[in-house]
Amino acid sequence: MAEQGMKKTLKTSDLTVFGMMFMIPIAPMAWYGTLVGPALGMVSLGYVIALVAMLFTGIAYGEMAKKFPFGGSVYRYVQQSTTPWLGFLAGWGMMISYFFLPAVCYCVGAMFASWIFPSVPMVAWYVIFTVITSILAWLGIEASTRASWIMFFIEIALIVWFFVATFIKVAQGEFTINTNAFINPNAEFSMSAVLSATVVVVLSYVGFDAISTLAEETVEPTVMIPRATIISIISMGLLFAVITWIAGWVLPDYTVLPEDEAMFVEIFGMAGGKALQMAGSLCLIMAFGLACGLECMTACTRVLYAMGQDGVIPKVMGTLNSHQVPGIAIIVMAIVSIIQRVVLGLGIIAVITSFGSLIGFMAVDLSVVWKLFIKGEPGEKKVFGHLIAPLLGFLVCFAIFINSDPFCMKFGCGWMVVGVIWLLVITRFFTRPTPTLEL
């Protein structure tokens, strides 16, 4: 008997919230201390640049979702629009991002949990978050969706509180509205510096790609995935830019505080006192350690499921449990995430993850141009959607990519070499076809 497929229950609103929660509405609050120094204070500008790249790339994803409404994201899109072996390599590159994203979320959540509960080791929090999110992911997509909606409203409430508290201080004359987060008059402008920070910023946008991994669980994927993708990119990009812009009102001179991930905790305190500081920290714990950790676990296991079905990785990854989710893939990812935390730190994991994201985005952009514009039927070609938008997305992503951290580039290139070797093994030096799911 054929294995029962995944449940088709997701709609545009569910997909949009899934993507937004994957991107984490309050993500800039966690990354701000890491980004503000390298960006010379111009964090909002970095988010706007990334928004441009992601918006054009999101259009490309939307076009691919209409053509190939199946799970697997980058892997599936490139595979079906070019050749199976290119699809494998693109999916292998993007797999870095998915493999390390859960670890990024658990690390950030554990960091803020240790700030509130210093007596509990960070690694203990990390394991707790991994276990909880793995159990929720195991129970099925409906449980994940309910958790996403709840956390979404909690994060929006925190953002509103921060905005209101800051505007009150502005009205009282304690803070001054400025544009330091876009163009910092106290620092010499450097696009290279802004782009180096934008490499990490890109991580905040990976959620739109994760939307496409849920195609097989969506009611009308050809309509709902493109729509949810664009809505989530624009909404979150603007929100990210505004959050970091207002942070620049609270702290015009970022050099007065130490540059670390917890800097925004101090900004909370300056804007709303101890109450906002504690609420913000608790929300960051839940947002990263639980909500985003769950979203990442859900998305990355869908990619492993698609590749397992094709046989490019062990086929056991392409099996479903009794809740109709990739159970074996969830177990594997939980174990892998814990190993990553033991071996690597947050900074290294973050830059590694950005490499895979950019590789995947650029691969999809070029695939759209090739499949839908160059090879497409004359009457179906769209100059903007199939040529201009994906090319612009590719160029901006490439500009960010070449400004990546040197270690990130070395690790990423090493990962791709391993992918090529594995491809040679499973195809026996291309004497056999690359395994692929016929669609």
C-alpha positions in Angstrom: 0.0 0.0 0.0 1.3 3.4 -0.9 2.3 5.7 2.0 -0.4 8.2 2.9 0.6 11.8 2.0 0.7 14.8 4.1 -2.5 16.6 5.2 -3.5 19.6 3.1 -4.7 22.0 5.7 -2.7 25.2 5.4 -4.1 28.4 3.9 -2.5 31.8 3.0 -2.9 33.2 6.5 -1.3 30.1 8.0 1.6 30.2 5.5 2.1 33.9 6.0 2.3 33.6 9.8 4.6 30.5 9.4 6.9 32.6 7.3 6.8 35.6 9.6 7.4 33.5 12.7 10.3 31.8 10.9 11.7 35.2 10.2 10.8 36.2 13.8 9.2 39.6 14.1 11.6 40.6 17.0 14.7 39.1 15.3 16.5 42.5 15.1 16.3 42.7 18.9 18.5 39.6 19.2 20.9 40.5 16.4 21.2 44.2 17.0 24.3 44.0 19.3 26.1 41.9 16.7 25.2 44.0 13.7 25.4 47.6 14.9 29.2 47.7 15.2 30.1 46.2 11.8 27.3 48.3 10.1 28.6 51.5 11.8 25.2 52.0 13.4 23.3 51.8 10.0 21.5 48.6 10.8 18.2 49.7 9.2 20.0 50.3 5.9 21.2 46.7 6.0 17.7 45.5 6.5 16.4 47.6 3.6 19.2 46.3 1.2 18.3 42.7 2.2 14.6 43.5 1.7 15.3 44.5 -1.9 17.2 41.3 -2.5 14.6 39.2 -0.8 11.6 40.8 -2.5 12.9 40.2 -6.0 14.0 36.7 -5.0 10.6 36.1 -3.4 9.0 37.0 -6.7 11.2 34.3 -8.3 10.1 31.8 -5.6 6.5 32.7 -6.3 6.9 31.9 -10.0 8.5 28.6 -9.2 5.7 27.7 -6.7 3.2 28.2 -9.5 5.1 25.9 -11.8 6.2 23.3 -9.3 3.8 23.1 -6.3 5.7 20.5 -4.4 7.8 20.4 -1.2 11.5 20.7 -1.3 12.1 24.4 -2.0 15.4 25.2 -3.6 16.2 21.6 -4.2 13.0 20.9 -6.0 12.9 24.1 -8.0 16.4 23.9 -9.4 16.1 20.1 -10.0 12.9 20.5 -12.0 14.0 23.6 -14.0 17.6 22.7 -14.9 19.1 19.2 -14.3 18.8 16.8 -11.3 22.5 17.1 -10.4 22.3 20.9 -10.3 19.2 20.6 -8.2 21.1 18.3 -5.8 24.0 20.8 -5.5 21.7 23.7 -5.0 19.7 21.8 -2.4 23.0 20.6 -0.8 24.1 24.3 -0.5 20.8 25.4 1.0 20.9 22.5 3.3 23.6 24.2 5.3 21.1 26.9 6.1 18.4 24.5 7.2 20.9 22.2 9.1 22.2 25.1 11.2 19.1 27.3 11.6 17.6 25.3 14.5 20.9 25.6 16.3 20.9 29.4 15.8 17.5 29.7 17.3 18.3 27.4 20.3 21.6 29.3 20.9 19.9 32.7 21.0 17.0 31.4 23.2 19.5 29.8 25.6 21.6 33.0 25.7 18.6 35.1 26.9 17.4 32.4 29.2 20.8 32.4 30.9 20.6 36.2 31.3 17.4 35.7 33.4 18.4 32.5 35.0 22.2 32.7 35.3 22.4 29.6 37.6 21.2 27.3 34.8 23.9 26.4 32.2 23.2 27.6 28.6 23.7 24.1 27.3 20.8 22.8 29.5 18.5 25.4 28.0 19.7 24.4 24.6 18.8 20.8 25.2 15.4 21.7 26.7 14.5 23.8 23.6 15.6 21.1 21.3 13.5 18.4 23.0 10.3 20.6 23.3 10.4 21.7 19.6 11.1 18.2 18.4 8.1 16.8 20.2 5.8 19.5 18.8 7.2 18.9 15.3 6.6 15.2 15.8 2.9 15.8 16.7 2.2 17.3 13.2 1.8 20.5 11.3 -1.5 21.5 13.0 0.2 21.7 16.4 3.0 23.7 14.9 0.5 26.1 13.3 -1.4 26.8 16.6 1.9 27.4 18.4 3.0 29.9 15.7 -0.2 31.9 15.9 0.0 32.2 19.7 3.7 33.3 19.6 3.0 35.7 16.8 0.6 37.8 18.9 2.9 37.8 21.9 5.8 39.2 19.7 3.5 41.8 18.2 2.4 42.9 21.7 6.1 43.3 22.7 6.9 45.4 19.6 3.9 47.7 20.3 5.0 48.1 23.9 8.5 49.0 22.8 7.3 51.5 20.2 4.8 53.2 22.7 7.4 53.4 25.4 9.9 55.0 23.0 7.4 57.5 21.6 6.5 58.6 25.2 10.2 59.3 25.9 10.4 61.2 22.6 7.4 63.3 23.6 9.0 63.9 27.0 12.2 65.1 25.3 14.4 62.2 26.6 14.9 60.8 23.1 15.3 62.5 19.7 14.1 61.2 16.4 17.1 60.7 14.1 18.2 58.8 10.9 21.4 57.3 12.4 20.2 53.8 11.6 20.0 54.7 7.9 22.8 57.2 7.4 24.9 57.7 10.5 26.4 61.3 10.6 28.9 60.3 13.3 30.6 57.7 11.1 32.2 57.7 7.6 29.8 55.9 5.3 31.0 52.5 4.1 28.8 50.3 1.9 31.2 47.4 2.4 30.7 47.7 6.2 26.9 47.7 5.7 27.0 44.7 3.4 29.2 42.7 5.8 26.5 43.1 8.4 23.8 42.4 5.8 25.2 38.9 5.4 23.8 38.1 8.9 20.7 40.2 8.3 19.8 37.7 5.4 19.2 35.1 8.1 16.2 37.1 9.2 14.5 36.6 5.8 15.0 32.8 5.4 11.4 32.3 6.5 10.0 33.2 3.1 11.9 30.2 1.6 10.6 28.0 4.4 7.0 28.7 3.2 7.7 26.8 0.0 8.7 23.7 1.9 5.1 23.3 3.0 3.6 23.1 -0.5 2.4 19.5 0.0 0.5 20.6 3.1 -1.1 23.6 1.5 -4.7 23.7 0.1 -3.9 25.6 -3.1 -0.1 25.9 -3.3 0.1 27.6 -6.7 -1.9 30.5 -5.4 -1.3 30.6 -1.7 2.5 30.1 -1.5 3.4 33.1 -3.9 0.9 35.3 -2.1 2.1 34.4 1.4 5.8 34.8 0.3 5.4 38.4 -0.9 3.2 39.4 2.1 5.7 38.0 4.6 8.8 39.6 2.9 7.3 43.1 2.7 5.7 43.0 6.1 8.8 41.7 7.9 11.3 43.8 6.0 9.5 47.0 6.8 9.1 45.9 10.5 12.8 45.0 10.8 13.8 48.4 9.4 11.4 50.3 11.7 12.5 48.4 14.9 16.2 49.1 14.3 15.4 52.7 13.3 13.6 53.3 16.6 16.4 51.6 18.5 18.7 54.3 17.0 16.5 56.9 18.7 17.0 55.2 22.1 20.7 54.7 21.6 22.1 57.2 19.0 25.7 56.4 20.0 26.0 52.6 19.9 29.6 52.7 21.1 28.6 53.5 24.7 27.4 49.9 25.2 29.4 46.6 24.7 28.8 45.0 21.3 27.1 41.7 22.2 23.9 39.9 21.5 22.3 41.1 24.7 22.6 44.8 23.8 18.9 45.2 23.1 18.1 44.2 26.7 19.8 47.4 27.7 17.8 49.3 25.1 14.6 47.8 26.5 15.6 49.1 29.9 16.3 52.6 28.6 13.0 52.8 26.8 10.6 51.1 29.3 12.5 50.2 32.5 12.8 46.9 34.2 9.3 45.7 33.2 9.9 46.0 29.5 13.4 44.6 30.0 12.1 41.4 31.6 9.2 41.0 29.2 11.5 41.5 26.2 13.9 38.9 27.4 11.2 36.4 28.1 9.7 37.0 24.7 13.1 36.6 23.0 13.5 33.3 24.8 10.1 32.0 23.6 10.5 33.5 20.1 13.9 31.9 19.4 14.2 28.9 21.7 10.6 27.7 21.1 8.7 29.4 18.2 11.5 29.8 15.7 13.1 26.6 16.8 9.9 24.8 15.9 9.5 26.6 12.6 13.1 25.7 11.7 12.6 22.1 12.7 9.5 21.9 10.6 11.0 23.4 7.5 14.3 21.6 7.5 12.8 18.2 8.0 10.6 18.9 4.9 13.7 19.4 2.8 15.2 16.2 4.2 11.9 14.5 3.4 11.9 15.6 -0.2 15.6 14.6 -0.7 14.9 11.3 1.0 12.0 10.5 -1.3 14.3 11.1 -4.2 17.0 8.8 -2.8 19.8 11.4 -2.8 20.1 10.9 0.9 19.0 7.8 2.8 15.4 6.9 1.9 14.4 6.5 5.5 14.4 10.4 5.6 11.5 10.3 3.1 9.1 8.4 5.4 6.3 9.7 7.5 5.2 8.9 11.1 1.7 8.2 12.3 1.1 12.0 12.5 2.0 12.3 8.8 5.2 14.2 9.3 8.9 13.2 8.6 9.5 11.5 12.0 13.0 10.1 11.3 14.2 13.4 9.9 13.0 15.1 13.1 15.0 12.8 15.3 18.1 13.2 13.1 17.8 17.0 13.2 17.4 17.0 17.0 20.6 15.0 17.4 22.5 17.1 14.8 21.4 20.4 16.5 22.8 19.3 19.9 26.1 18.2 18.3 26.4 21.6 16.6 26.0 23.4 19.9 28.7 21.3 21.5 31.2 21.8 18.7 30.4 25.3 17.5 29.3 28.7 18.9 26.5 31.1 17.9 28.8 33.4 15.8 30.2 30.6 13.7 26.8 28.9 13.2 25.3 32.2 12.1 27.8 33.0 9.3 27.8 29.4 8.1 24.0 29.5 7.8 24.1 32.7 5.7 26.3 31.0 3.1 23.7 28.3 2.4 20.9 30.8 2.3 22.6 33.0 -0.3 23.6 30.0 -2.4 20.0 28.8 -2.5 18.5 32.2 -3.3 20.9 32.8 -6.2 20.3 29.3 -7.6 16.5 29.9 -7.7 16.9 33.3 -9.3 19.0 31.9 -12.1 16.7 28.9 -12.5 13.7 31.1 -13.1 15.5 33.0 -15.8 16.6 29.7 -17.5 13.4 27.7 -17.2 10.7 30.3 -17.4 12.2 33.0 -19.6 14.9 31.5 -21.8 13.3 28.0 -22.2 9.7 29.1 -21.5 6.9 29.2 -24.1 6.7 32.6 -25.9 3.2 33.4 -24.8 4.0 32.6 -21.1 7.1 34.6 -20.6 7.0 37.5 -18.2 9.7 40.2 -18.7 9.5 41.4 -15.1 8.7 38.2 -13.2 10.8 35.8 -15.2 13.8 38.1 -16.1 14.1 41.5 -14.4 13.1 40.5 -10.8 15.2 37.3 -10.6 18.2 39.0 -12.1 18.0 41.9 -9.7 17.5 39.5 -6.8 20.6 37.5 -7.9 22.8 40.7 -8.3 21.9 42.0 -4.8 22.4 38.6 -3.2 25.7 38.2 -5.0 26.9 41.6 -3.7 26.0 40.5 -0.2 27.6 37.1 -0.8 31.1 38.4 -1.8 31.2 40.4 1.4 30.7 37.3 3.5 33.0 36.4 6.4 36.2 34.6 5.1 35.5 31.6 7.4 32.0 31.4 6.1 33.3 31.2 2.5 35.9 28.5 3.4 33.4 26.4 5.3 30.8 26.8 2.6 33.2 25.8 -0.2 34.3 22.8 1.8 30.6 21.8 2.3 30.0 22.1 -1.5 33.1 19.9 -2.2 31.6 17.2 0.1 28.4 17.6 -1.9 30.1 17.0 -5.2 31.9 13.9 -3.8 28.6 12.5 -2.5 26.9 13.2 -5.9 29.7 11.2 -7.6 29.2 8.4 -5.1 25.4 8.0 -5.6 25.7 8.4 -9.4 28.9 6.3 -9.6 30.7 9.1 -11.4 27.6 9.9 -13.4 27.3 6.4 -14.9 23.9 6.4 -13.2 21.3 9.1 -13.3 20.9 11.4 -10.2 18.0 10.0 -8.2 14.9 12.3 -8.7 11.2 12.2 -8.1 9.3 12.4 -11.3 6.7 15.1 -11.1 
